Amino acid sequence: MNNYSLTSDFAMPTRPKPIVVIGAGGIVEEAHLPAYRKAGWPVLGIYDIQVEKAARLAAAFELKEVYDSMQELIDRVPSYAVFDIAVPASKLADILDQLPHGAHVMMQKPMGETLSDAKKIIEICERKQFTASVNFQMKLIPSIIAAKHLIGQGAIGQLHDMEIRMNIHHPWELWDFLFGLPRMEMLYHSIHYMDMIKYFLGMPKRLYAKTFQHPKQMQLASTRSIIVFDYEEPVRAFVNTNHGHDFGLQHQDSFVKWEGTKGAVKATLGKNINFPKGEADRFEYFLSDNAHDGWVEGPISGAWYPDAFIATMADLQCAIENPASPHATSVKHAYDTMRLVEAAYISNDSGGTTIPD
Ligand SMILES: NC(=O)c1ccc[n+]([C@@H]2O[C@H](COP(=O)([O-])OP(=O)(O)OC[C@H]3O[C@@H](n4cnc5c(N)ncnc54)[C@H](O)[C@@H]3O)[C@@H](O)[C@H]2O)c1
């Protein structure tokens, strides 16, 4: 492939700090703890308001400590540890308020449920001088890292088109806390895709969005969305999600596609297909200079779960070691993602253009 290198490497910390986990739910079991085990990073202990859930994960992952309360956790954990929080967004600010000054913090997305929650969270992080990240790890999936490197080298020329398409059947019943929330699909799911488009193309000038309920998922505020980024340039970038495709696997889709003036890249994110079991990821690219090769499949090892969770924690740990590091997962970047989400809901609520007579 000419002189372009294909890699999903990322910077790792030289002296990783130990981690303590707050929240013992599905994502911690499926991704956080497997990631830290794979990376060989020490996890000191775990706390959940449902102590039996914390105890179960401590046994499964051989963690030494289960804390009975936040106070006990704070008393026992050294202040240089990383506090890894994975609880519903509405609980974040209260937990952050309890952490020591200067703490190292990883918090699960979203960064609160509204932009005003996000403001409050960033204000706490700044006032308490945290080094803090939000776990927007989708942009750090191995195949997405590879795409970023490839596009960054100019392999597909000027990037002008980015499409994120999810046509899947998502088992929302796994997340009790989502039922009854006024904001759902764009806040809890498409937020990853908005974060990813921003990672590649920057902040748009404007955003158009519409989020829809599904007749079979009426207990949820919405489960399907169309979100269009407007850069006021010849750039098209959009998210198209349907989580209600309950018609087998054959036509399920889960991909990100980038088109440039000299080529294209497509990353299939297998985890979303047949979730939570998932299918394999795929990475393909087409370089116009080598058009005779057609679409080439790249050998990218690793997958979203758990590898992207290693990359996210590595990004935070590198920022702790060196404040000048890129820190792509920082609360500052996450706050901009929350601005996009807020814009998406404002656009949705303000309605489309009335059809003229
Ligand atoms: N790929 C991803 O980035 C991804 C995937 C799934 C979930 N998430 C996010 O992770 C968070 C948790 O999701 P989940 O799937 O683990 O949910 P879950 O419902 O399985 O678990 C949440 C856990 O948090 C605990 N909890 C609630 N309040 C707490 C508090 N104040 N202190 C300690 N523990 C508390 C609950 O008891 C529960 O065990 C959500 O914000 C969700 O958006 C992210």
The ligand as an SDF file (V2000), in Angstrom:
LIG
                    3D

 44 48  0  0  0  0  0  0  0  0999 V2000
  -19.4080    1.4090   25.3280 N   0  0  0  0  0  0  0  0  0  0  0  0
  -19.6710    2.2080   26.3210 C   0  0  0  0  0  0  0  0  0  0  0  0
  -19.0480    3.2330   26.4330 O   0  0  0  0  0  0  0  0  0  0  0  0
  -20.7250    1.8700   27.3100 C   0  0  0  0  0  0  0  0  0  0  0  0
  -21.4450    0.6850   27.2110 C   0  0  0  0  0  0  0  0  0  0  0  0
  -22.4030    0.4160   28.2020 C   0  0  0  0  0  0  0  0  0  0  0  0
  -22.6170    1.3200   29.2180 C   0  0  0  0  0  0  0  0  0  0  0  0
  -21.9150    2.4860   29.2710 N   0  0  0  0  0  0  0  0  0  0  0  0
  -22.1600    3.5000   30.3360 C   0  0  0  0  0  0  0  0  0  0  0  0
  -21.7110    2.9860   31.5720 O   0  0  0  0  0  0  0  0  0  0  0  0
  -22.5920    3.3950   32.6160 C   0  0  0  0  0  0  0  0  0  0  0  0
  -23.0510    2.1480   33.3650 C   0  0  0  0  0  0  0  0  0  0  0  0
  -23.6220    1.2530   32.4340 O   0  0  0  0  0  0  0  0  0  0  0  0
  -23.8210   -0.2930   32.7570 P   0  0  0  0  0  0  0  0  0  0  0  0
  -24.1140   -0.9400   31.4620 O   0  0  0  0  0  0  0  0  0  0  0  0
  -22.7020   -0.8330   33.5590 O   0  0  0  0  0  0  0  0  0  0  0  0
  -25.1520   -0.1930   33.6400 O   0  0  0  0  0  0  0  0  0  0  0  0
  -25.6960   -1.1820   34.7460 P   0  0  0  0  0  0  0  0  0  0  0  0
  -27.1000   -0.7790   35.0060 O   0  0  0  0  0  0  0  0  0  0  0  0
  -25.4030   -2.5910   34.3660 O   0  0  0  0  0  0  0  0  0  0  0  0
  -24.7810   -0.8440   36.0250 O   0  0  0  0  0  0  0  0  0  0  0  0
  -24.7530    0.3810   36.6770 C   0  0  0  0  0  0  0  0  0  0  0  0
  -24.2480    0.1200   38.0930 C   0  0  0  0  0  0  0  0  0  0  0  0
  -24.0170    1.3620   38.7380 O   0  0  0  0  0  0  0  0  0  0  0  0
  -24.3550    1.1540   40.1170 C   0  0  0  0  0  0  0  0  0  0  0  0
  -24.5420    2.4540   40.7570 N   0  0  0  0  0  0  0  0  0  0  0  0
  -25.5680    3.3360   40.5760 C   0  0  0  0  0  0  0  0  0  0  0  0
  -25.3510    4.4300   41.3270 N   0  0  0  0  0  0  0  0  0  0  0  0
  -24.1740    4.2470   41.9750 C   0  0  0  0  0  0  0  0  0  0  0  0
  -23.4370    5.0380   42.8880 C   0  0  0  0  0  0  0  0  0  0  0  0
  -23.8540    6.2460   43.2700 N   0  0  0  0  0  0  0  0  0  0  0  0
  -22.2750    4.5450   43.3620 N   0  0  0  0  0  0  0  0  0  0  0  0
  -21.8350    3.3080   42.9810 C   0  0  0  0  0  0  0  0  0  0  0  0
  -22.5060    2.5140   42.1330 N   0  0  0  0  0  0  0  0  0  0  0  0
  -23.6680    2.9890   41.6180 C   0  0  0  0  0  0  0  0  0  0  0  0
  -25.6040    0.3040   40.0480 C   0  0  0  0  0  0  0  0  0  0  0  0
  -25.8770   -0.3250   41.2800 O   0  0  0  0  0  0  0  0  0  0  0  0
  -25.2280   -0.6820   38.9400 C   0  0  0  0  0  0  0  0  0  0  0  0
  -24.6010   -1.8300   39.4420 O   0  0  0  0  0  0  0  0  0  0  0  0
  -23.7340    4.1550   31.9350 C   0  0  0  0  0  0  0  0  0  0  0  0
  -23.5440    5.5450   32.0610 O   0  0  0  0  0  0  0  0  0  0  0  0
  -23.6220    3.7950   30.4630 C   0  0  0  0  0  0  0  0  0  0  0  0
  -23.9620    4.8730   29.6080 O   0  0  0  0  0  0  0  0  0  0  0  0
  -20.9730    2.7560   28.3370 C   0  0  0  0  0  0  0  0  0  0  0  0
  1  2  1  0
  2  3  2  0
  2  4  1  0
  4  5  1  0
  4 44  2  0
  5  6  2  0
  6  7  1  0
  7  8  2  0
  8  9  1  0
  8 44  1  0
  9 10  1  0
  9 42  1  0
 10 11  1  0
 11 12  1  0
 11 40  1  0
 12 13  1  0
 13 14  1  0
 14 15  2  0
 14 16  1  0
 14 17  1  0
 17 18  1  0
 18 19  2  0
 18 20  1  0
 18 21  1  0
 21 22  1  0
 22 23  1  0
 23 24  1  0
 23 38  1  0
 24 25  1  0
 25 26  1  0
 25 36  1  0
 26 27  1  0
 26 35  1  0
 27 28  2  0
 28 29  1  0
 29 30  1  0
 29 35  2  0
 30 31  1  0
 30 32  2  0
 32 33  1  0
 33 34  2  0
 34 35  1  0
 36 37  1  0
 36 38  1  0
 38 39  1  0
 40 41  1  0
 40 42  1  0
 42 43  1  0
M  CHG  2   8   1  16  -1
M  END
$$$$
